[in-house]
Amino acid sequence: MASSSDAEPPAAPTTTLRASSMGRLTDVDPRDTPGFDGYKSDGKALLKERGELLAALQERLYAHGRSGDRRSILLVLQGMDTSGKGGIVRHVVGMVDPQGVSHATFGKPTEDELAHDFLWRIRAKLPTPGQIGVFDRSHYEDVLAVRVHDLVPEQEWQKRYDVINEFERELAAEGTTVIKAMLHISPDEQRERLTKRLNRPDKYWKYNPSDIDERAFWSAYQEAYQVVLDRTDNDDAPWYVIPADRKWFARLSITELLIEALEALDLEWPEPDFDVEHEKKRLAES
Amino acid sequence: MASSSDAEPPAAPTTTLRASSMGRLTDVDPRDTPGFDGYKSDGKALLKERGELLAALQERLYAHGRSGDRRSILLVLQGMDTSGKGGIVRHVVGMVDPQGVSHATFGKPTEDELAHDFLWRIRAKLPTPGQIGVFDRSHYEDVLAVRVHDLVPEQEWQKRYDVINEFERELAAEGTTVIKAMLHISPDEQRERLTKRLNRPDKYWKYNPSDIDERAFWSAYQEAYQVVLDRTDNDDAPWYVIPADRKWFARLSITELLIEALEALDLEWPEPDFDVEHEKKRLAES
């Protein structure tokens, strides 16, 4: 395929963007583009090109799922309001076949959900074999919003970090590659994005007055995120910190993380579980 | 937008392709392109163009769903093996934002599903407000495969047509636009498509020896489909017969049916339920 850009894809994102290599959140510049030295136009062109590879790899994962392979991928998206979680779903996940995707959004829990363990609604939406599951928010809200707003007693949420690690270890053991991405934006960038929503009638529906209430808790959220990164980043279910003030960089980075995860599964086309020549003969006679 | 094709989209597909206008299934040529006089290249170029309109309309439906509007769309795809249901999901549904799509495949029922009413698993997968739901096979298998293979006593499946009509009337009353599409292929085209699956190692996974067993029941299936069209095509939940030997025509037709359905909902951007100027002020101070 002819490249429409001379820039190389971000180098080794699983290393470069890994939470443990990124240092403290407060030291990460949300406008940075670690591992990538191209411009916005390069990034956009690359996204399209790499999207074709992503779609091709995803089809193999799906084929394996249909052939008895239990493996799957789970992409967990976290970030402040307007950090671009929805845009990742639309512009990155949207590049692959919808048949192989399961997408779930986790909002404020319903009464029914609150009556259960906090992982109950999460387990119900896990990807099936061969799928890429995408969580727009997740069980991490139960140690983020819940912690920031004291929604349950501290002794309860304090236990959840270990419970989450255990849960994700279980997922990994069952063949799910877990990719956790924190989309890191600056408060100024958020103000700009909210302003845009208030200036355009076709964006009003994305705006919620509570978004501004939440801005008052910015540093509490950053601290809560830092604790999440400190306590739940591990090799079974790594956290990545994605500088996200530049949407194109965040989208390209997630694409690369997905590509790396799929390539690591080393997916050849599944072997047939039938006799090809025999079937050709049956078909010709049918 | 500059048109990359001089051909017009298929004219009035909701009229032209409606089961009642198409006549008996046995008289429908699966290679026909009703309402469209362009070539394959025109059809493919149009699909891309019209996909942009589809995505724009879908975003409005999604915005309404987020703003309290209960309406949704349900696309039911039925057809023989290889008729192109998966291709519709990939190439048509794949053109819109995955956030607004819920996709479900209904295979052979599980024990748990069989222990319930046949609509139980269907109800569980209905689109939520603002979504486009896509069913790859559906409750119609319960009067198709079930009828052809005598999987339940006749007196039981005979009742299901009325039950289905009642169910779909209920969906329509609750604001779901139901679009039912039967992808109509010829046995020869099916043989070609199966041959391709047997000739290409990257397609083996799509092949199932039982596909050939099912070919022996071709006319029984056509008769069962004809009864479905005769008994369950109504204005609340119309059936469309899509000649599908030409994949590009089937994809373009479904795109047009979705566009017509969305345009009929007359979706302006939702009005804000907050005071825009007041929020701008709050934001500036935040």
Interface residues (C-beta under 8 A of the other chain):
Chain A: A63 H64 R66 S67 G86 V89 R90 V93 G94 D97 P98 Q99 V101 H103 T105 V134 D136 R191 L194 T195 L198 P201 D202 Y204 W205 K206 Y207 P209 I212 R215 A216 W269 P270 E271 P272 F274 V276 E279 K280 R282 L283 S286
Chain B: A63 H64 R66 S67 G86 V89 R90 V93 G94 D97 P98 Q99 V101 H103 T105 V134 D136 R191 L194 T195 L198 P201 D202 Y204 W205 K206 Y207 P209 I212 R215 A216 W269 P270 E271 P272 F274 V276 E279 K280 R282 L283 S286
